[in-house]
Amino acid sequence: MKTKTFVNKMYTLGMLFVLTLTVTYSYAQELANFRRAVIVSPEIGEKTVTFRISAPKAKLVRLYGSWMKSYDSSTNMLKDSLGTWSVSVPKPAAELYTYNFIVDGLSVNDANNIFLQRDGVRYLSVLLVPGETTANYVEANQRGNLKKVWYDSPTIGTNRQMYVYTPYGYETSTQNYPVLYLLHGGGGDEDAWSTMGRAVQILDNLIEKKQAVPMICVMPNGNPGQQTAKTALMEEKVYDRNDPKFQNLYITSIVKDIIPYVEKNFRAIPNADNRAVSGLSMGGGHTFSVTNEFPGTFNYICPLSIGLRNVTPEMEAKLQGVKNAGYKLYWFACGNEDFLWDLAKSTDALLTKNGLQHTFFVTPGGHTWANWRVYLNTFGKLLFK
């Protein structure tokens, strides 16, 4: 009887051992299969970039990238026996690009690439090609902080959100800092400059390399009907921009609400010599407007990819007000392929005609973040000096 019991116990232990081995082996096989299934995309080589996507049942997959000549360009991909589609393209010049796959007519992001950026209501896969142009688009060794700040805006009549960048060492020092107010374009929000513009990385790198003065950077939401970005799903209010009482609502809130909040809650130096304002496209229009309507508030003025329309004697008188109030830098930039290029050229002439000493910084390319990142990387070195 004892022998039989012993045999049963040994049999049970043996089965447990076999079961353990089976489970372990199966798990190991799952891991092995998982490893084999890993898809690398994008894969940056010496001369090419390879993109891959698993779509076994797809009939046609194409790649579109912002480096391509036009928005309707695309490259066909090839499918292997496992259903993975791939294509290798010549490595584009150093820059930050976005791309997507078109799977049987449906645009999808690269599921194997964790680097995404939000452009308004769209999320896009990102390809960052290393090189001289993008050297300041990657993380610096000494990094500042980016904060989401809620503030009251009596001018607009609501509580609103903005982003505030503070440079490396801000929290541990007693130093006071100059402030750059950085304004986004149409369709953007308070997140645009930090996400698509790489503003935090650019400022961190410029400051670490001692090419720029340590500064605070304030990035507000330029849509007065929004309390914050659309992703918060908060109710929006519609303002008629053609109604005179709303025409300067946002720029007035910059001067009456945002600047006082920043100078009360951050160690900001509270004078015009230590305030800069810059914006792209719609934000460039805001830059012209806030300096024309409130001359002497900012001594560093940097409108980007925009121009002054419907010039009237009243507008020229306001430009004279800017000139008479004085400033240290008027830096105006546009790409020579921008759809607003002619407007920018006429604005350059208008500033000259009215005696406003300025720099007209011209680059190749159009109305794109590729230019706006370059502009920040350039004028950032000139501020507060």
C-alpha positions in Angstrom: 0.0 0.0 0.0 2.8 2.4 0.9 4.5 1.5 -2.4 1.4 2.4 -4.4 1.0 5.7 -2.5 4.6 6.5 -3.2 4.2 5.7 -6.9 1.1 7.9 -7.1 2.9 10.8 -5.5 5.9 10.4 -7.9 3.5 10.3 -10.8 1.7 13.5 -9.6 5.1 15.3 -9.2 6.2 14.1 -12.6 3.0 15.4 -14.2 3.4 18.7 -12.5 7.0 18.9 -13.7 6.0 18.1 -17.3 3.1 20.6 -17.1 5.5 23.3 -15.8 7.9 22.6 -18.6 5.1 22.7 -21.1 3.8 26.1 -19.8 7.3 27.5 -19.6 8.0 26.3 -23.2 4.8 27.7 -24.5 5.5 31.0 -22.8 8.9 31.0 -24.2 7.5 30.2 -27.6 5.0 33.1 -27.2 7.9 35.4 -26.5 9.9 34.1 -29.4 6.9 34.5 -31.7 6.4 38.1 -30.2 10.0 38.9 -30.9 9.7 37.6 -34.5 6.6 39.7 -34.9 8.2 43.0 -33.8 8.2 45.5 -36.7 10.8 48.3 -36.7 9.4 51.5 -38.3 10.8 53.9 -39.2 14.3 52.5 -39.5 16.9 55.2 -40.3 19.9 53.9 -42.2 22.9 55.6 -43.6 21.3 56.5 -46.9 17.7 55.3 -46.6 14.7 55.2 -44.2 12.6 52.1 -44.2 8.9 52.1 -43.2 6.9 49.0 -42.3 3.3 48.1 -41.4 1.5 44.8 -40.8 -1.6 44.7 -43.0 -2.0 41.0 -44.2 -5.4 41.6 -45.8 -4.7 44.9 -47.4 -4.6 45.1 -51.2 -2.7 48.3 -51.6 -0.6 50.2 -49.0 1.2 53.5 -49.8 3.4 55.9 -47.8 3.0 59.6 -47.7 5.6 61.9 -46.0 5.8 65.6 -45.6 9.2 65.5 -47.3 7.5 64.6 -50.6 7.0 67.2 -53.3 3.2 67.6 -52.9 0.4 66.6 -50.7 -1.0 64.2 -53.3 2.4 62.4 -53.7 2.8 58.9 -52.2 5.0 55.8 -52.6 3.7 52.2 -53.1 4.8 49.6 -50.5 5.5 45.9 -51.1 4.0 43.0 -49.0 6.0 40.0 -47.9 4.8 36.5 -47.1 3.9 37.4 -43.5 1.7 40.3 -44.6 4.2 43.1 -43.7 4.4 45.9 -46.1 7.6 47.9 -46.4 9.4 50.5 -48.5 12.8 52.1 -48.3 13.1 55.7 -49.5 16.2 58.0 -49.8 16.9 59.6 -46.4 15.5 63.1 -46.5 17.6 66.1 -45.4 17.8 66.6 -41.6 14.4 67.9 -40.4 11.4 66.9 -38.5 8.8 65.3 -40.8 5.3 63.8 -40.4 4.0 60.8 -42.4 1.2 58.3 -42.6 0.3 55.1 -44.4 -2.7 54.9 -46.8 -4.1 51.4 -46.4 -6.7 50.6 -49.1 -7.5 54.3 -49.2 -7.6 54.8 -45.4 -5.0 57.1 -43.8 -3.4 55.5 -40.7 -0.5 56.3 -38.4 2.5 54.1 -37.9 1.5 51.8 -35.0 5.2 50.9 -34.5 6.3 54.5 -33.9 5.7 56.0 -30.5 6.8 59.5 -31.7 3.6 61.3 -32.4 2.7 65.0 -32.5 -0.7 66.6 -32.3 -1.7 69.2 -34.9 -5.0 70.6 -33.8 -7.4 67.7 -34.0 -5.0 65.4 -35.9 -2.3 63.1 -34.5 0.6 62.4 -36.9 3.6 60.0 -36.9 6.9 61.8 -36.7 10.3 61.1 -38.5 13.1 63.1 -37.0 16.2 62.9 -39.2 19.4 63.8 -37.3 21.7 66.5 -38.6 22.8 70.1 -38.2 19.3 71.6 -38.7 17.8 69.3 -36.1 20.6 69.5 -33.6 18.5 71.6 -31.2 15.3 69.6 -31.7 16.4 66.8 -29.4 16.7 66.8 -25.6 19.4 68.9 -24.1 21.5 67.8 -21.1 20.1 70.6 -19.0 16.4 70.7 -19.3 13.8 73.2 -18.1 10.2 72.6 -17.2 7.0 73.0 -19.1 3.9 73.7 -17.0 0.2 73.8 -17.8 -1.2 76.9 -16.0 -4.8 77.9 -15.5 -5.4 81.6 -15.1 -8.4 83.9 -14.9 -9.0 86.2 -17.9 -11.4 88.9 -16.9 -11.0 90.4 -20.4 -12.5 87.3 -22.1 -14.6 86.3 -19.0 -13.4 82.8 -18.3 -10.7 80.7 -16.8 -8.1 79.7 -19.4 -5.0 77.5 -19.9 -1.6 78.3 -21.2 1.8 76.6 -21.2 4.8 78.2 -19.4 8.3 77.1 -19.9 10.9 77.9 -17.2 14.6 77.4 -18.0 17.0 74.9 -16.3 17.8 76.1 -12.8 14.7 78.2 -12.4 13.4 76.3 -9.3 16.8 76.4 -7.5 17.7 80.0 -8.2 16.5 83.4 -7.1 17.2 85.0 -10.5 14.5 87.0 -12.3 14.1 86.3 -16.0 12.9 88.0 -19.2 9.9 86.6 -20.9 9.1 85.5 -24.5 5.4 85.4 -25.3 5.2 82.9 -28.2 1.9 82.8 -30.2 0.6 79.9 -32.4 -1.1 80.0 -35.7 -4.6 79.2 -37.0 -5.9 75.8 -36.0 -3.3 75.5 -33.2 -3.6 76.0 -29.4 -1.4 76.4 -26.4 0.3 73.0 -27.1 1.4 73.8 -30.7 4.7 75.5 -30.1 5.9 72.9 -27.6 4.8 69.9 -29.7 5.2 70.8 -33.3 7.6 73.7 -32.8 10.0 71.9 -30.4 10.2 75.2 -28.5 11.2 73.6 -25.2 14.0 71.6 -26.8 15.2 74.6 -28.9 15.3 76.9 -25.9 17.0 74.3 -23.7 19.7 73.8 -26.2 20.3 77.4 -27.0 20.5 78.3 -23.3 22.8 75.3 -22.5 25.1 76.3 -25.3 25.0 79.9 -24.0 23.7 81.1 -27.4 20.6 82.5 -25.7 19.8 84.3 -22.5 17.9 82.1 -20.0 14.2 83.1 -20.4 10.7 82.2 -19.5 8.5 81.3 -22.5 4.7 81.7 -22.3 2.5 79.9 -24.9 -1.1 81.0 -24.6 -4.2 79.8 -26.5 -4.9 82.3 -29.2 -8.5 81.2 -29.7 -10.6 83.4 -27.3 -13.6 81.1 -27.5 -11.5 78.2 -26.2 -10.6 77.8 -22.5 -8.0 75.2 -23.6 -7.2 72.8 -26.4 -10.0 70.9 -28.0 -8.7 67.6 -26.6 -10.1 68.7 -23.2 -13.7 68.5 -24.7 -14.7 71.8 -23.0 -17.5 73.9 -24.4 -16.3 76.6 -26.8 -17.8 80.0 -27.4 -18.0 81.5 -30.9 -16.9 85.1 -31.3 -17.6 87.1 -34.5 -14.3 88.5 -35.4 -16.0 91.0 -37.7 -17.7 92.5 -34.6 -15.6 95.5 -33.6 -16.1 94.8 -29.9 -14.3 91.4 -30.3 -11.7 92.5 -32.8 -8.8 92.9 -30.3 -10.2 90.7 -27.5 -7.3 88.2 -27.4 -4.5 90.7 -27.8 -6.1 92.8 -25.0 -6.2 89.7 -22.8 -2.4 89.2 -23.4 -1.7 92.7 -22.0 -4.4 93.0 -19.4 -4.6 89.4 -18.1 -1.6 87.2 -19.2 1.3 89.5 -18.6 0.1 90.5 -15.1 -0.5 86.9 -14.2 3.0 85.9 -15.4 4.7 88.8 -13.6 2.9 88.0 -10.4 3.3 84.3 -10.3 6.7 83.8 -12.0 10.0 85.5 -11.4 9.6 87.7 -14.5 11.3 91.0 -15.0 8.4 93.4 -15.3 9.4 95.9 -18.0 9.4 96.2 -21.8 13.1 95.6 -22.1 12.5 92.1 -20.8 9.4 91.3 -22.8 9.4 89.8 -26.3 6.5 88.7 -28.5 6.5 86.5 -31.5 4.0 84.5 -33.4 3.5 82.5 -36.6 0.8 83.1 -39.2 -2.3 84.1 -37.2 0.0 84.5 -34.2 2.1 86.8 -36.4 -1.0 88.9 -37.0 -1.5 88.9 -33.2 2.1 90.1 -32.8 1.6 93.0 -35.2 -1.7 93.9 -33.5 -0.6 93.7 -29.9 2.5 95.9 -30.6 0.5 98.3 -32.7 -2.3 98.6 -30.1 -0.1 98.6 -27.1 3.2 100.3 -28.1 5.9 100.2 -25.6 4.8 96.9 -24.0 7.3 94.7 -25.9 10.8 95.8 -26.9 11.4 92.7 -28.9 9.0 92.1 -31.8 9.2 89.1 -34.1 6.2 88.4 -36.4 6.6 85.3 -38.6 5.0 84.3 -42.0 2.4 87.0 -42.1 1.9 90.6 -43.2 -0.3 93.7 -42.7 -3.4 93.8 -44.9 -5.7 96.7 -45.8 -3.1 99.3 -44.8 -4.8 102.6 -43.8 -3.5 105.9 -42.6 -4.7 104.9 -39.1 -2.6 101.7 -39.3 0.5 103.7 -40.4 -0.1 106.1 -37.5 0.0 103.1 -35.2 3.3 102.0 -36.7 4.6 105.4 -35.9 3.4 104.9 -32.4 5.6 101.7 -32.2 8.5 103.6 -33.6 8.1 106.5 -31.2 7.7 104.2 -28.2 11.0 102.6 -29.1 12.1 99.0 -29.3 15.3 97.0 -29.4 14.6 94.4 -32.1 12.1 94.2 -34.9 12.7 90.8 -36.6 10.3 89.8 -39.4 10.6 86.5 -41.2 8.9 84.6 -44.1 9.6 81.8 -46.6 9.9 82.8 -50.2 7.6 80.0 -51.2 5.0 81.0 -48.6 1.5 81.7 -50.0 1.8 85.0 -47.9 5.1 85.9 -49.5 3.8 88.9 -51.5 2.0 90.2 -48.4 5.3 89.8 -46.4 7.3 91.7 -49.0 4.8 94.5 -49.0 4.9 94.7 -45.2 8.7 94.8 -45.3 8.4 97.8 -47.6 5.7 99.3 -45.3 7.9 99.1 -42.3 10.8 100.7 -44.2 8.5 103.5 -45.5 7.5 104.3 -41.9 11.0 104.3 -40.6 10.8 101.2 -38.5 14.3 99.7 -38.5 14.0 96.0 -38.8 15.4 92.7 -40.1 13.6 90.9 -42.9 14.7 87.3 -42.6 14.0 85.3 -45.7 14.2 81.5 -46.0 13.4 79.0 -48.7 10.2 77.0 -48.2 6.7 77.8 -47.4 4.1 78.1 -44.6 5.5 75.2 -42.5 6.8 74.3 -39.1 10.1 73.5 -40.9 10.5 77.3 -41.2 9.0 78.3 -37.9 11.4 76.1 -35.9 14.3 77.6 -37.8 13.0 81.1 -37.0 12.8 80.4 -33.3 16.2 78.8 -33.4 17.5 82.0 -35.0 15.8 85.0 -33.3 16.0 83.2 -29.9 19.7 84.0 -29.9 19.0 87.7 -30.4 16.5 88.3 -27.5 17.3 90.3 -24.4 20.8 91.3 -25.5 
